[in-house]
Protein backbone atom coordinates (compact mmCIF):
# COMPACT_ATOMS: atom_id res chain seq x y z
CA UNK A 1 0.00 0.00 0.00
CA UNK A 2 1.19 3.53 -0.71
CA UNK A 3 1.71 6.03 2.08
CA UNK A 4 -0.53 9.08 2.33
CA UNK A 5 2.41 11.34 3.04
CA UNK A 6 1.80 15.03 2.51
CA UNK A 7 4.17 16.36 -0.15
CA UNK A 8 6.36 19.37 0.58
CA UNK A 9 4.94 22.44 -1.06
CA UNK A 10 6.98 24.53 -3.47
CA UNK A 11 8.38 24.28 -6.96
CA UNK A 12 11.85 22.93 -6.21
CA UNK A 13 11.16 19.85 -4.14
CA UNK A 14 14.64 18.42 -4.70
CA UNK A 15 16.12 21.22 -2.58
CA UNK A 16 14.32 19.91 0.50
CA UNK A 17 14.91 16.20 -0.22
CA UNK A 18 17.39 14.41 2.08
CA UNK A 19 19.98 12.49 0.03
CA UNK A 20 22.19 9.80 1.59
CA UNK A 21 25.24 8.61 -0.35
CA UNK A 22 26.56 5.20 0.73
CA UNK A 23 30.33 5.13 0.37
CA UNK A 24 33.02 2.81 1.75
CA UNK A 25 35.86 4.36 3.72
CA UNK A 26 38.82 4.55 1.36
CA UNK A 27 36.70 4.74 -1.80
CA UNK A 28 37.84 8.30 -2.39
CA UNK A 29 37.66 8.22 -6.17
CA UNK A 30 34.08 6.97 -6.17
CA UNK A 31 33.08 9.60 -3.62
CA UNK A 32 34.68 12.36 -5.66
CA UNK A 33 32.98 11.25 -8.87
CA UNK A 34 29.60 11.01 -7.16
CA UNK A 35 30.02 14.36 -5.42
CA UNK A 36 30.95 16.11 -8.66
CA UNK A 37 27.80 14.84 -10.37
CA UNK A 38 25.52 15.78 -7.50
CA UNK A 39 27.12 19.19 -7.12
CA UNK A 40 26.69 19.84 -10.86
CA UNK A 41 23.01 18.91 -10.53
CA UNK A 42 22.63 21.18 -7.50
CA UNK A 43 21.77 18.29 -5.20
CA UNK A 44 22.98 18.43 -1.62
CA UNK A 45 23.87 15.12 -0.01
CA UNK A 46 25.21 13.52 3.14
CA UNK A 47 27.82 10.78 3.01
CA UNK A 48 26.78 7.64 4.87
CA UNK A 49 29.79 5.41 5.66
CA UNK A 50 29.17 1.97 4.22
CA UNK A 51 29.57 -1.19 6.27
CA UNK A 52 32.51 -3.28 5.05
CA UNK A 53 31.33 -6.84 5.52
CA UNK A 54 34.85 -8.13 5.00
CA UNK A 55 35.87 -6.55 8.31
CA UNK A 56 33.16 -8.24 10.35
CA UNK A 57 34.15 -11.37 12.28
CA UNK A 58 32.96 -14.56 10.64
CA UNK A 59 30.89 -15.39 13.73
CA UNK A 60 29.06 -12.06 13.39
CA UNK A 61 28.40 -12.61 9.69
CA UNK A 62 27.00 -16.07 10.46
CA UNK A 63 24.75 -14.63 13.16
CA UNK A 64 23.42 -11.85 10.95
CA UNK A 65 23.07 -13.87 7.75
CA UNK A 66 22.59 -17.60 8.41
CA UNK A 67 22.11 -19.42 5.15
CA UNK A 68 18.44 -20.22 4.60
CA UNK A 69 18.45 -22.54 1.60
CA UNK A 70 14.70 -22.08 1.16
CA UNK A 71 15.19 -18.32 0.76
CA UNK A 72 18.24 -18.13 -1.51
CA UNK A 73 20.46 -20.47 -3.46
CA UNK A 74 23.76 -19.54 -1.77
CA UNK A 75 25.13 -18.01 1.44
CA UNK A 76 25.61 -14.26 1.39
CA UNK A 77 29.13 -13.05 0.69
CA UNK A 78 30.83 -10.58 3.08
CA UNK A 79 30.25 -7.87 0.48
CA UNK A 80 26.54 -8.68 0.22
CA UNK A 81 26.22 -8.59 4.00
CA UNK A 82 27.96 -5.22 4.16
CA UNK A 83 25.77 -3.82 1.40
CA UNK A 84 22.60 -5.00 3.15
CA UNK A 85 23.70 -3.51 6.49
CA UNK A 86 24.57 -0.22 4.79
CA UNK A 87 21.07 0.08 3.34
CA UNK A 88 19.53 -0.83 6.68
CA UNK A 89 21.55 1.99 8.24
CA UNK A 90 20.15 4.39 5.64
CA UNK A 91 16.58 3.28 6.40
CA UNK A 92 17.18 3.59 10.14
CA UNK A 93 18.37 7.15 9.55
CA UNK A 94 15.21 7.94 7.58
CA UNK A 95 13.06 6.62 10.41
CA UNK A 96 15.09 8.39 13.11
CA UNK A 97 14.85 11.75 11.34
CA UNK A 98 11.22 11.13 10.31
CA UNK A 99 11.94 12.27 6.77
CA UNK A 100 8.77 11.95 4.63
CA UNK A 101 10.96 10.90 1.69
CA UNK A 102 14.67 10.42 1.15
CA UNK A 103 16.90 9.37 -1.73
CA UNK A 104 19.45 6.65 -0.99
CA UNK A 105 22.32 6.39 -3.47
CA UNK A 106 25.25 4.04 -3.88
CA UNK A 107 28.40 5.72 -5.17
CA UNK A 108 28.61 4.05 -8.62
CA UNK A 109 25.96 5.98 -10.54
CA UNK A 110 25.79 8.22 -13.57
CA UNK A 111 23.18 10.97 -13.55
CA UNK A 112 21.31 11.74 -16.74
CA UNK A 113 21.58 15.43 -17.77
CA UNK A 114 17.95 16.10 -16.83
CA UNK A 115 18.12 14.17 -13.55
CA UNK A 116 17.13 17.06 -11.29
CA UNK A 117 14.11 18.14 -13.33
CA UNK A 118 12.85 14.56 -13.63
CA UNK A 119 13.29 13.97 -9.90
CA UNK A 120 11.35 17.16 -9.25
CA UNK A 121 8.57 15.87 -11.50
CA UNK A 122 8.45 12.61 -9.62
CA UNK A 123 8.32 14.32 -6.22
CA UNK A 124 5.48 16.55 -7.40
CA UNK A 125 3.41 13.71 -8.90
CA UNK A 126 -0.17 13.63 -7.59
CA UNK A 127 -1.65 10.83 -5.54
CA UNK A 128 -0.37 8.75 -2.62
CA UNK A 129 3.40 8.56 -2.17
CA UNK A 130 4.78 5.10 -3.09
CA UNK A 131 6.77 3.32 -0.36
CA UNK A 132 9.73 2.81 -2.69
CA UNK A 133 10.60 4.01 -6.19
CA UNK A 134 13.71 2.75 -7.97
CA UNK A 135 15.40 5.39 -10.12
CA UNK A 136 17.85 3.04 -11.87
CA UNK A 137 17.32 -0.14 -13.85
CA UNK A 138 14.59 -1.45 -16.10
CA UNK A 139 12.31 -4.47 -16.50
CA UNK A 140 10.36 -6.01 -19.32
CA UNK A 141 6.64 -5.50 -19.28
CA UNK A 142 5.04 -3.73 -16.38
CA UNK A 143 2.10 -1.39 -16.06
CA UNK A 144 2.38 2.40 -16.26
CA UNK A 145 0.50 3.83 -13.28
CA UNK A 146 1.23 7.44 -14.11
CA UNK A 147 2.96 9.41 -16.88
CA UNK A 148 4.78 12.63 -16.02
CA UNK A 149 4.95 15.66 -18.34
CA UNK A 150 8.47 14.70 -19.47
CA UNK A 151 7.21 11.29 -20.62
CA UNK A 152 8.77 9.46 -17.67
CA UNK A 153 6.38 6.81 -16.36
CA UNK A 154 5.86 5.40 -12.89
CA UNK A 155 5.78 1.63 -13.37
CA UNK A 156 4.47 -1.37 -11.44
CA UNK A 157 5.65 -4.88 -12.28
CA UNK A 158 5.78 -8.37 -10.78
CA UNK A 159 9.47 -7.77 -10.04
CA UNK A 160 11.57 -4.71 -9.39
CA UNK A 161 14.72 -3.86 -11.34
CA UNK A 162 17.92 -5.34 -9.95
CA UNK A 163 20.48 -3.45 -7.88
CA UNK A 164 20.07 -0.75 -5.26
CA UNK A 165 21.98 2.12 -6.86
CA UNK A 166 19.26 4.76 -6.52
CA UNK A 167 16.14 4.35 -4.42
CA UNK A 168 13.55 6.90 -3.33
CA UNK A 169 12.11 5.73 0.00
CA UNK A 170 9.12 7.02 1.92
CA UNK A 171 9.09 7.05 5.71
CA UNK A 172 6.40 4.39 5.76
CA UNK A 173 8.31 2.23 3.31
CA UNK A 174 11.47 2.42 5.42
CA UNK A 175 9.57 1.49 8.58
CA UNK A 176 7.84 -1.45 6.92
CA UNK A 177 11.03 -2.86 5.43
CA UNK A 178 12.88 -2.61 8.74
CA UNK A 179 10.02 -4.28 10.58
CA UNK A 180 9.95 -7.27 8.23
CA UNK A 181 13.65 -8.00 7.73
CA UNK A 182 15.23 -9.26 10.95
CA UNK A 183 17.67 -11.72 9.34
CA UNK A 184 19.67 -11.18 6.16
CA UNK A 185 18.39 -14.08 4.05
CA UNK A 186 19.08 -12.68 0.59
CA UNK A 187 21.11 -9.84 -0.96
CA UNK A 188 19.28 -6.59 -0.27
CA UNK A 189 18.29 -5.99 -3.90
CA UNK A 190 16.86 -9.52 -4.09
CA UNK A 191 15.05 -9.07 -0.78
CA UNK A 192 13.39 -5.94 -2.15
CA UNK A 193 12.12 -7.98 -5.12
CA UNK A 194 10.20 -10.17 -2.67
CA UNK A 195 7.74 -7.33 -2.03
CA UNK A 196 4.96 -9.65 -0.84
CA UNK A 197 7.23 -10.72 2.05
CA UNK A 198 8.68 -7.33 2.98
CA UNK A 199 5.33 -5.55 2.65
CA UNK A 200 6.95 -2.82 0.52
CA UNK A 201 5.33 -2.30 -2.88
CA UNK A 202 8.04 -1.29 -5.34
CA UNK A 203 7.67 1.08 -8.26
CA UNK A 204 10.29 2.17 -10.77
CA UNK A 205 10.52 4.90 -13.36
CA UNK A 206 10.97 4.48 -17.09
CA UNK A 207 13.13 5.74 -18.63
CA UNK A 208 15.43 5.83 -15.60
CA UNK A 209 17.11 9.16 -14.72
CA UNK A 210 20.16 7.35 -13.32
CA UNK A 211 22.45 4.76 -14.91
CA UNK A 212 24.76 2.17 -13.40
CA UNK A 213 28.27 3.60 -13.44
CA UNK A 214 29.89 0.18 -12.95
CA UNK A 215 27.84 -2.12 -15.16
CA UNK A 216 30.76 -4.55 -15.54
CA UNK A 217 31.06 -4.98 -11.77
CA UNK A 218 34.84 -4.53 -11.92
CA UNK A 219 34.88 -2.08 -9.01
CA UNK A 220 32.34 -3.94 -6.89
CA UNK A 221 33.13 -5.36 -3.46
CA UNK A 222 29.95 -7.48 -3.48
CA UNK A 223 31.29 -10.56 -5.24
CA UNK A 224 29.94 -12.69 -8.06
CA UNK A 225 26.60 -14.50 -7.81
CA UNK A 226 27.15 -16.95 -10.65
CA UNK A 227 27.77 -20.41 -9.13
CA UNK A 228 30.41 -22.65 -10.66
CA UNK A 229 29.48 -26.12 -9.38
CA UNK A 230 26.53 -28.16 -10.64
CA UNK A 231 24.69 -28.34 -7.31
CA UNK A 232 24.76 -24.55 -6.91
CA UNK A 233 23.55 -24.06 -10.46
CA UNK A 234 20.65 -26.39 -9.78
CA UNK A 235 19.74 -24.51 -6.60
CA UNK A 236 19.88 -21.23 -8.51
CA UNK A 237 17.61 -22.58 -11.24
CA UNK A 238 15.16 -23.79 -8.58
CA UNK A 239 15.19 -20.40 -6.88
CA UNK A 240 14.61 -18.50 -10.13
CA UNK A 241 11.72 -20.75 -11.16
CA UNK A 242 10.14 -20.46 -7.71
CA UNK A 243 10.52 -16.68 -7.74
CA UNK A 244 8.99 -16.41 -11.20
CA UNK A 245 5.94 -18.46 -10.24
CA UNK A 246 5.42 -16.76 -6.88
CA UNK A 247 5.95 -13.20 -8.13
CA UNK A 248 3.65 -13.80 -11.10
CA UNK A 249 0.89 -15.19 -8.89
CA UNK A 250 1.23 -12.39 -6.34
CA UNK A 251 1.23 -9.77 -9.09
CA UNK A 252 -1.93 -11.22 -10.66
CA UNK A 253 -3.66 -11.12 -7.28
CA UNK A 254 -2.99 -7.39 -7.02
Wavefront OBJ file of the C-alpha trace (Angstrom):
o trace
v 0.000 0.000 0.000
v 1.194 3.530 -0.711
v 1.707 6.030 2.076
v -0.531 9.078 2.325
v 2.412 11.345 3.045
v 1.804 15.031 2.508
v 4.168 16.357 -0.148
v 6.364 19.368 0.584
v 4.941 22.437 -1.064
v 6.984 24.530 -3.473
v 8.375 24.281 -6.958
v 11.850 22.928 -6.214
v 11.158 19.849 -4.137
v 14.644 18.424 -4.705
v 16.123 21.217 -2.582
v 14.320 19.914 0.501
v 14.913 16.202 -0.217
v 17.395 14.405 2.077
v 19.976 12.490 0.032
v 22.185 9.800 1.588
v 25.240 8.611 -0.349
v 26.562 5.204 0.732
v 30.329 5.127 0.371
v 33.022 2.813 1.754
v 35.856 4.362 3.719
v 38.817 4.550 1.364
v 36.702 4.738 -1.798
v 37.837 8.297 -2.394
v 37.656 8.220 -6.174
v 34.077 6.970 -6.168
v 33.079 9.596 -3.619
v 34.677 12.356 -5.656
v 32.980 11.254 -8.869
v 29.596 11.006 -7.162
v 30.019 14.357 -5.420
v 30.951 16.108 -8.664
v 27.804 14.844 -10.371
v 25.517 15.780 -7.499
v 27.120 19.194 -7.125
v 26.691 19.841 -10.856
v 23.011 18.906 -10.525
v 22.629 21.183 -7.502
v 21.773 18.294 -5.203
v 22.977 18.426 -1.623
v 23.870 15.117 -0.007
v 25.209 13.522 3.139
v 27.819 10.784 3.008
v 26.780 7.641 4.870
v 29.790 5.410 5.660
v 29.174 1.968 4.215
v 29.571 -1.194 6.272
v 32.506 -3.282 5.055
v 31.330 -6.840 5.522
v 34.850 -8.127 5.003
v 35.871 -6.545 8.308
v 33.155 -8.241 10.350
v 34.153 -11.374 12.285
v 32.957 -14.564 10.638
v 30.894 -15.388 13.727
v 29.064 -12.057 13.391
v 28.403 -12.612 9.692
v 26.999 -16.074 10.462
v 24.749 -14.626 13.164
v 23.417 -11.852 10.950
v 23.073 -13.871 7.754
v 22.592 -17.597 8.408
v 22.105 -19.415 5.149
v 18.435 -20.220 4.598
v 18.446 -22.542 1.596
v 14.695 -22.076 1.160
v 15.190 -18.316 0.764
v 18.244 -18.126 -1.513
v 20.459 -20.471 -3.458
v 23.758 -19.540 -1.767
v 25.131 -18.013 1.444
v 25.611 -14.260 1.390
v 29.134 -13.051 0.686
v 30.829 -10.582 3.084
v 30.254 -7.874 0.482
v 26.544 -8.678 0.221
v 26.223 -8.587 3.999
v 27.963 -5.217 4.162
v 25.769 -3.825 1.396
v 22.601 -4.999 3.150
v 23.702 -3.510 6.487
v 24.573 -0.222 4.786
v 21.072 0.078 3.340
v 19.525 -0.832 6.678
v 21.554 1.987 8.241
v 20.148 4.385 5.640
v 16.584 3.282 6.403
v 17.178 3.591 10.140
v 18.372 7.146 9.550
v 15.208 7.944 7.577
v 13.055 6.616 10.411
v 15.089 8.386 13.107
v 14.854 11.750 11.344
v 11.216 11.127 10.312
v 11.941 12.275 6.774
v 8.767 11.949 4.631
v 10.956 10.901 1.689
v 14.667 10.417 1.147
v 16.901 9.374 -1.735
v 19.450 6.653 -0.991
v 22.321 6.388 -3.472
v 25.247 4.042 -3.882
v 28.399 5.716 -5.174
v 28.608 4.055 -8.617
v 25.960 5.977 -10.539
v 25.795 8.219 -13.575
v 23.181 10.973 -13.550
v 21.315 11.736 -16.738
v 21.585 15.434 -17.773
v 17.946 16.104 -16.828
v 18.117 14.167 -13.545
v 17.129 17.062 -11.294
v 14.110 18.140 -13.329
v 12.851 14.563 -13.631
v 13.289 13.970 -9.905
v 11.346 17.162 -9.255
v 8.569 15.868 -11.499
v 8.446 12.608 -9.617
v 8.320 14.320 -6.222
v 5.478 16.546 -7.404
v 3.409 13.715 -8.902
v -0.170 13.634 -7.590
v -1.647 10.833 -5.535
v -0.367 8.753 -2.619
v 3.398 8.559 -2.172
v 4.782 5.101 -3.094
v 6.767 3.321 -0.356
v 9.730 2.809 -2.689
v 10.600 4.014 -6.187
v 13.709 2.751 -7.969
v 15.398 5.392 -10.123
v 17.854 3.040 -11.865
v 17.322 -0.138 -13.846
v 14.592 -1.452 -16.102
v 12.306 -4.465 -16.505
v 10.357 -6.011 -19.325
v 6.639 -5.504 -19.284
v 5.038 -3.732 -16.383
v 2.097 -1.387 -16.064
v 2.385 2.398 -16.258
v 0.500 3.828 -13.279
v 1.233 7.441 -14.114
v 2.964 9.410 -16.875
v 4.775 12.626 -16.021
v 4.947 15.660 -18.344
v 8.467 14.701 -19.472
v 7.206 11.294 -20.619
v 8.766 9.456 -17.673
v 6.378 6.806 -16.356
v 5.857 5.396 -12.891
v 5.782 1.631 -13.372
v 4.469 -1.370 -11.438
v 5.653 -4.881 -12.275
v 5.782 -8.370 -10.780
v 9.469 -7.774 -10.041
v 11.571 -4.707 -9.387
v 14.717 -3.859 -11.344
v 17.917 -5.344 -9.947
v 20.481 -3.448 -7.876
v 20.074 -0.753 -5.258
v 21.979 2.116 -6.862
v 19.264 4.759 -6.518
v 16.139 4.350 -4.418
v 13.547 6.903 -3.327
v 12.112 5.727 -0.001
v 9.118 7.022 1.917
v 9.087 7.054 5.706
v 6.398 4.389 5.762
v 8.305 2.233 3.307
v 11.465 2.419 5.422
v 9.568 1.493 8.581
v 7.844 -1.446 6.922
v 11.035 -2.863 5.426
v 12.883 -2.606 8.741
v 10.018 -4.279 10.583
v 9.945 -7.272 8.229
v 13.653 -8.000 7.730
v 15.233 -9.258 10.951
v 17.667 -11.719 9.341
v 19.668 -11.183 6.158
v 18.391 -14.079 4.052
v 19.075 -12.679 0.590
v 21.112 -9.840 -0.960
v 19.277 -6.591 -0.267
v 18.290 -5.989 -3.902
v 16.859 -9.515 -4.094
v 15.052 -9.066 -0.780
v 13.387 -5.942 -2.153
v 12.124 -7.982 -5.120
v 10.204 -10.171 -2.666
v 7.741 -7.331 -2.033
v 4.964 -9.652 -0.840
v 7.233 -10.725 2.045
v 8.685 -7.327 2.985
v 5.331 -5.554 2.646
v 6.946 -2.819 0.523
v 5.332 -2.298 -2.876
v 8.042 -1.292 -5.339
v 7.665 1.079 -8.260
v 10.289 2.167 -10.772
v 10.521 4.903 -13.355
v 10.973 4.480 -17.095
v 13.129 5.736 -18.628
v 15.425 5.832 -15.595
v 17.106 9.156 -14.719
v 20.163 7.354 -13.316
v 22.451 4.764 -14.906
v 24.763 2.168 -13.398
v 28.270 3.598 -13.441
v 29.895 0.184 -12.950
v 27.845 -2.119 -15.164
v 30.760 -4.550 -15.539
v 31.060 -4.981 -11.766
v 34.843 -4.528 -11.919
v 34.878 -2.078 -9.010
v 32.342 -3.942 -6.890
v 33.125 -5.363 -3.457
v 29.954 -7.478 -3.480
v 31.295 -10.557 -5.240
v 29.944 -12.689 -8.062
v 26.603 -14.502 -7.814
v 27.155 -16.947 -10.649
v 27.767 -20.409 -9.133
v 30.407 -22.651 -10.662
v 29.476 -26.118 -9.381
v 26.532 -28.157 -10.639
v 24.689 -28.336 -7.308
v 24.757 -24.551 -6.913
v 23.552 -24.062 -10.459
v 20.647 -26.387 -9.779
v 19.738 -24.506 -6.596
v 19.879 -21.228 -8.512
v 17.609 -22.581 -11.240
v 15.159 -23.789 -8.583
v 15.190 -20.398 -6.878
v 14.610 -18.500 -10.131
v 11.722 -20.746 -11.158
v 10.140 -20.456 -7.715
v 10.522 -16.678 -7.744
v 8.990 -16.406 -11.197
v 5.941 -18.462 -10.242
v 5.415 -16.762 -6.878
v 5.949 -13.200 -8.127
v 3.645 -13.799 -11.098
v 0.895 -15.189 -8.886
v 1.228 -12.386 -6.337
v 1.229 -9.773 -9.089
v -1.926 -11.218 -10.658
v -3.660 -11.116 -7.277
v -2.994 -7.385 -7.018
l 1 2 3 4 5 6 7 8 9 10 11 12 13 14 15 16 17 18 19 20 21 22 23 24 25 26 27 28 29 30 31 32 33 34 35 36 37 38 39 40 41 42 43 44 45 46 47 48 49 50 51 52 53 54 55 56 57 58 59 60 61 62 63 64 65 66 67 68 69 70 71 72 73 74 75 76 77 78 79 80 81 82 83 84 85 86 87 88 89 90 91 92 93 94 95 96 97 98 99 100 101 102 103 104 105 106 107 108 109 110 111 112 113 114 115 116 117 118 119 120 121 122 123 124 125 126 127 128 129 130 131 132 133 134 135 136 137 138 139 140 141 142 143 144 145 146 147 148 149 150 151 152 153 154 155 156 157 158 159 160 161 162 163 164 165 166 167 168 169 170 171 172 173 174 175 176 177 178 179 180 181 182 183 184 185 186 187 188 189 190 191 192 193 194 195 196 197 198 199 200 201 202 203 204 205 206 207 208 209 210 211 212 213 214 215 216 217 218 219 220 221 222 223 224 225 226 227 228 229 230 231 232 233 234 235 236 237 238 239 240 241 242 243 244 245 246 247 248 249 250 251 252 253 254
